[in-house]
Structure formats: structure tokens, C-alpha cells
Amino acid sequence: MIWVKTRYDNGLKMNIPHSENIAHAMYGFRQLGAEMQAYESIDEIYDKVGREDIVLDYIDQCQCIFDKFGLSYKLPNYPDCLKEYLGRKTWTDTINSIASDEKKWSAGWFVKPMNREKAFTGKVIASIADLVGCGNCHENYEVICSEKLDILAEWRGFILYDKLIDIRPYGLLLRDNEAWHYSYDADTVESMVDAFRKWEDRPASCSMDIGVIRDSHGNKKTILIEMNDSYALGNYGLPSIFYAKLISARWSQLFNREDIYNF
């Protein structure tokens, strides 16, 4: 069963997928001939979801289901096998440590939550105003920090069973639509994928986000931005059927079952 999170749309007077990404996944599973059931709240289906099912929902809700079955699902954003492609230093800290130290919150570091992925969206913190929305003193979670990058363009690469099946651009509007001027180095990306295949505990599907940066000497360089798990990925224009296959591959791996949509 594929459980699809929906919401009631007052304009259409009907239930629709709860987000664009969920809609893409739903359309993909429909193409694959899957049986589907709509719901509105994870509480409605929590006791009904079995080990053979897939839930199309947001990160916290998916993790709630994984926790129900005692699954281990955490992936590093920067796996050791790919650190040579990062193009910058990374380290860990806590959000309270950054918020209480002017040298840190004014340093212009990129900061992203570690174990609470969507506590806030990863962002550059260069002033105290940038800390707004980054938690509170009672929620001192770990964060990943890295040096600020001059990113010219970004792409999301989709990996399915060790193959890079597509690369889609993102972040165009954030850069005044100038990102199309730049292209990644295909040989570097191929080397990243080769390195990924040497990762012993690699996911069956995930994203490999890449970027073109301008380094301190003014040279352009292709780097790894981060890895993301496929149950928590934005679609970014990937054909719906492949988006569904990505989700199915990872859920099947986590539950140690056959991926019936791997065809």
C-alpha cells in the first residue's frame, strides 16, 4: 500500500496531494500500478502502516514510521568517501554555542541542523538577525558548520542503485537567473559517483547535490554540496515515475525487503 498525504482544497472543493512533491510521487506510483490510499494525518494511519507499505509524507512523519519499526535511517550529509570533493572545511557545533558567541555568529558560516534536519533550513549566519528562526535556548541541537562558499550554480543529482539517473538545476531564482551561465565538470561528477560506489553503507537511492563555486583565486570549481536521503528529497523536475522509484528503493532497503518497483 502507498499511503498518500492529502489536504482539502477550498477552491477545488476536493482533497488534493498535500504538496507538489507528494503529488509527483503519487503520479509516479500510479504509473507503476501501485495501490494507494489517501489520508490527512499520520495519526490516522500510524497503526495501519505495515512493513510492506510506503508513506508519502514530510520528513518528521516518515521518520515517525521508521521509528515505529525501530529502523536506523540517518545518513551523513558529507560521507567520508566524498569529503575530498567538498571544497571547504566542515565541523560540528551547537546552535546555542553559535548564538552566544559573536565571533561565531558574525563569521559568515553556513550552518545546518544535524539530527533535526528541518529544524531550520541551512543558511549562512553572518549577523545576529540571521539567527531568527534557528531554535531557542531550550533546544540546543547539533549543527554542521562549513566555510561560506561563493556558489554560482547548483544541481541535484539523483542516484538510484548506484547509477546517476538525472541531474536537475535548482536555486536559479536565488541567483537572479544567472546560474544557467555555468556548467558543472562532468569528469568531476563521474569521479564523485565512483567514490560513492565505494561507500559500504551507501543508500539504495539518494541525491548528490553538486555546485560550481568561485574559489579565492577566482577559478571555477565543481564541488559536492551535500547528500540527502531519498525519502526526504524535492523532485526538482525529475520525471514522476523515477521519483517514485527512488522512494521505493530506499524504503525497501530500510525495511530489508524486495523492491517490487525495481523494473
C-alpha positions as CSV (number, residue, x, y, z in Angstrom):
1,M,0.0,0.0,0.0
2,I,1.1,3.5,-0.8
3,W,-0.3,6.0,1.7
4,V,-0.7,9.5,0.3
5,K,-1.0,12.6,2.5
6,T,-3.7,14.9,1.2
7,R,-5.5,18.1,2.2
8,Y,-8.8,19.6,1.4
9,D,-8.6,22.5,-1.1
10,N,-11.4,25.0,-0.6
11,G,-11.1,26.3,-4.1
12,L,-11.4,23.0,-5.8
13,K,-13.8,21.6,-3.1
14,M,-11.8,18.3,-3.1
15,N,-8.8,16.6,-1.5
16,I,-5.5,17.0,-3.3
17,P,-1.9,15.9,-2.5
18,H,-0.6,17.8,0.4
19,S,2.5,19.1,-1.5
20,E,3.8,19.3,-5.1
21,N,6.5,16.7,-4.2
22,I,3.8,14.3,-2.8
23,A,1.8,14.8,-6.0
24,H,4.8,13.9,-8.1
25,A,5.4,10.8,-6.1
26,M,1.7,9.8,-6.3
27,Y,1.6,10.2,-10.1
28,G,4.8,8.1,-10.3
29,F,3.4,5.3,-8.2
30,R,0.1,5.5,-10.2
31,Q,2.2,4.9,-13.4
32,L,3.8,1.9,-11.6
33,G,0.4,0.4,-10.9
34,A,0.5,0.8,-7.1
35,E,-2.4,0.5,-4.8
36,M,-2.9,3.8,-3.0
37,Q,-4.9,5.2,0.0
38,A,-5.3,8.9,0.9
39,Y,-5.1,10.2,4.4
40,E,-4.8,13.6,6.1
41,S,-2.9,13.0,9.4
42,I,-0.2,10.5,10.2
43,D,-2.2,9.6,13.4
44,E,-5.0,8.2,11.2
45,I,-2.7,5.5,9.7
46,Y,0.0,5.0,12.2
47,D,-1.4,1.7,13.5
48,K,-2.3,0.6,10.0
49,V,1.1,1.1,8.3
50,G,2.8,-2.3,7.7
51,R,6.4,-3.2,6.8
52,E,5.4,-3.6,3.1
53,D,3.9,-0.1,2.9
54,I,5.3,3.3,1.8
55,V,4.1,6.6,3.3
56,L,4.3,9.8,1.2
57,D,4.6,12.5,3.8
58,Y,7.1,15.0,5.2
59,I,10.4,14.2,6.9
60,D,9.2,14.1,10.5
61,Q,6.2,11.9,9.6
62,C,8.3,9.4,7.6
63,Q,10.8,9.2,10.5
64,C,7.9,8.6,12.8
65,I,7.0,5.5,10.8
66,F,10.7,4.4,10.7
67,D,10.9,4.8,14.5
68,K,7.8,2.7,14.9
69,F,9.6,-0.2,13.4
70,G,13.0,0.6,15.1
71,L,14.8,1.4,11.8
72,S,18.1,3.1,11.6
73,Y,17.8,5.7,8.8
74,K,20.3,8.5,9.5
75,L,22.7,9.4,6.6
76,P,25.7,11.7,6.8
77,N,25.4,14.8,4.6
78,Y,29.1,14.6,4.0
79,P,30.2,10.9,3.8
80,D,33.9,10.2,4.4
81,C,34.3,8.8,0.9
82,L,33.3,12.1,-0.7
83,K,35.0,14.6,1.6
84,E,37.7,15.3,-0.9
85,Y,35.0,16.9,-3.1
86,L,33.6,19.3,-0.6
87,G,35.9,22.2,-1.4
88,R,35.7,23.6,2.1
89,K,36.2,22.7,5.8
90,T,33.3,21.3,7.8
91,W,32.9,20.8,11.5
92,T,30.2,20.4,14.2
93,D,28.9,22.8,16.9
94,T,25.7,23.5,18.7
95,I,23.2,26.2,17.8
96,N,23.5,27.8,21.3
97,S,27.3,27.9,21.1
98,I,27.0,29.9,17.9
99,A,24.2,32.1,19.2
100,S,26.1,33.1,22.3
101,D,29.5,33.9,20.6
102,E,29.7,37.0,18.4
103,K,32.8,35.7,16.7
104,K,30.8,32.7,15.5
105,W,27.5,34.3,14.6
106,S,29.3,37.1,12.7
107,A,31.7,34.7,10.9
108,G,29.5,34.1,7.8
109,W,29.5,30.3,8.3
110,F,26.9,28.1,6.6
111,V,25.0,26.3,9.4
112,K,22.6,23.3,9.1
113,P,20.9,21.1,11.7
114,M,22.4,17.6,12.1
115,N,19.9,15.3,13.7
116,R,16.8,17.6,13.2
117,E,17.1,18.2,9.5
118,K,14.2,20.6,9.2
119,A,14.5,22.5,12.5
120,F,15.5,25.2,10.1
121,T,16.8,25.4,6.5
122,G,20.5,25.5,6.2
123,K,21.7,29.1,5.9
124,V,24.6,31.5,6.1
125,I,24.8,33.2,9.5
126,A,26.7,36.4,9.3
127,S,24.7,38.6,11.8
128,I,22.6,38.2,14.9
129,A,19.5,38.7,12.7
130,D,20.3,35.6,10.8
131,L,19.7,33.6,14.0
132,V,16.0,34.3,13.8
133,G,14.1,31.1,13.3
134,C,17.1,28.9,14.3
135,G,15.7,27.4,17.5
136,N,15.8,28.7,21.1
137,C,17.8,28.3,24.2
138,H,15.8,25.3,25.3
139,E,16.6,23.4,22.0
140,N,20.3,23.2,21.8
141,Y,20.8,20.8,18.9
142,E,23.9,20.0,17.0
143,V,24.6,21.7,13.7
144,I,27.0,21.2,10.8
145,C,29.1,24.2,10.0
146,S,31.2,25.0,6.9
147,E,33.0,27.9,5.4
148,K,31.0,30.1,3.2
149,L,31.1,29.4,-0.5
150,D,30.7,31.6,-3.5
151,I,28.2,29.3,-5.2
152,L,27.5,30.2,-8.9
153,A,25.1,27.4,-9.7
154,E,23.7,24.2,-8.1
155,W,22.2,20.9,-9.3
156,R,20.5,18.0,-7.7
157,G,21.9,14.6,-8.9
158,F,19.6,11.6,-8.4
159,I,21.3,8.3,-7.7
160,L,19.3,5.1,-8.0
161,Y,21.0,1.7,-7.4
162,D,24.5,3.2,-8.0
163,K,23.5,5.0,-11.2
164,L,23.3,8.7,-11.6
165,I,19.9,8.8,-13.4
166,D,19.4,12.5,-13.8
167,I,20.8,16.0,-12.8
168,R,18.4,18.9,-12.3
169,P,19.2,22.6,-11.6
170,Y,17.9,24.4,-8.6
171,G,18.5,27.8,-7.0
172,L,18.1,29.8,-10.2
173,L,15.7,32.4,-8.8
174,L,18.0,32.9,-5.8
175,R,20.8,34.0,-8.2
176,D,18.9,36.3,-10.4
177,N,18.6,33.6,-13.1
178,E,22.3,33.8,-13.9
179,A,23.1,30.2,-12.9
180,W,22.4,29.0,-16.4
181,H,25.7,30.6,-17.5
182,Y,27.6,27.9,-15.6
183,S,28.1,24.2,-16.2
184,Y,29.5,21.5,-13.9
185,D,32.5,19.5,-14.8
186,A,31.2,16.1,-15.9
187,D,34.5,14.3,-15.1
188,T,34.4,15.5,-11.5
189,V,30.8,14.4,-11.1
190,E,31.7,11.0,-12.5
191,S,34.5,10.7,-10.0
192,M,32.1,11.6,-7.2
193,V,29.8,8.8,-8.3
194,D,32.7,6.3,-8.5
195,A,33.6,7.4,-4.9
196,F,30.0,7.0,-3.8
197,R,30.0,3.4,-5.0
198,K,32.9,2.6,-2.6
199,W,30.7,3.7,0.4
200,E,30.0,0.4,2.1
201,D,26.7,1.5,3.8
202,R,25.5,3.7,0.9
203,P,21.8,4.2,0.4
204,A,20.0,2.4,-2.5
205,S,18.9,5.9,-3.6
206,C,19.7,9.4,-2.6
207,S,20.6,12.8,-4.0
208,M,24.1,14.1,-4.7
209,D,23.8,17.8,-4.7
210,I,26.6,19.5,-6.7
211,G,27.6,23.1,-7.3
212,V,30.0,25.3,-9.2
213,I,31.8,27.7,-7.0
214,R,34.3,30.5,-7.5
215,D,37.3,29.9,-5.3
216,S,39.6,32.5,-3.6
217,H,41.6,32.8,-6.8
218,G,38.6,33.4,-9.0
219,N,38.7,30.0,-10.5
220,K,35.5,27.9,-11.1
221,K,35.4,24.5,-9.4
222,T,32.8,21.7,-9.2
223,I,32.2,20.5,-5.7
224,L,29.8,18.4,-3.6
225,I,27.3,20.5,-1.7
226,E,25.7,17.6,0.3
227,M,24.0,14.2,0.2
228,N,20.3,13.8,1.0
229,D,18.2,10.7,1.7
230,S,15.6,9.9,-1.0
231,Y,12.6,9.7,1.4
232,A,13.3,13.4,2.0
233,L,14.0,14.8,-1.4
234,G,12.5,17.5,-3.5
235,N,11.5,16.5,-7.0
236,Y,13.1,19.4,-9.0
237,G,11.7,18.3,-12.3
238,L,12.6,14.6,-12.2
239,P,10.1,12.5,-14.1
240,S,7.5,11.3,-11.6
241,I,8.0,7.6,-12.3
242,F,11.7,7.8,-11.4
243,Y,10.9,9.9,-8.4
244,A,8.6,7.1,-7.2
245,K,11.3,4.5,-7.9
246,L,13.8,6.5,-5.8
247,I,11.4,6.5,-2.8
248,S,10.6,2.8,-3.3
249,A,14.2,1.8,-3.4
250,R,15.1,3.5,-0.1
251,W,12.0,2.3,1.8
252,S,12.7,-1.2,0.5
253,Q,16.3,-1.0,1.7
254,L,15.4,0.3,5.1
255,F,12.8,-2.4,5.6
256,N,15.1,-5.1,4.2
257,R,12.5,-6.2,1.6
258,E,12.3,-6.8,-2.1
259,D,11.8,-3.6,-4.2
260,I,8.8,-4.6,-6.2
261,Y,9.1,-1.4,-8.3
262,N,12.6,-2.1,-9.5
263,F,11.8,-2.8,-13.1
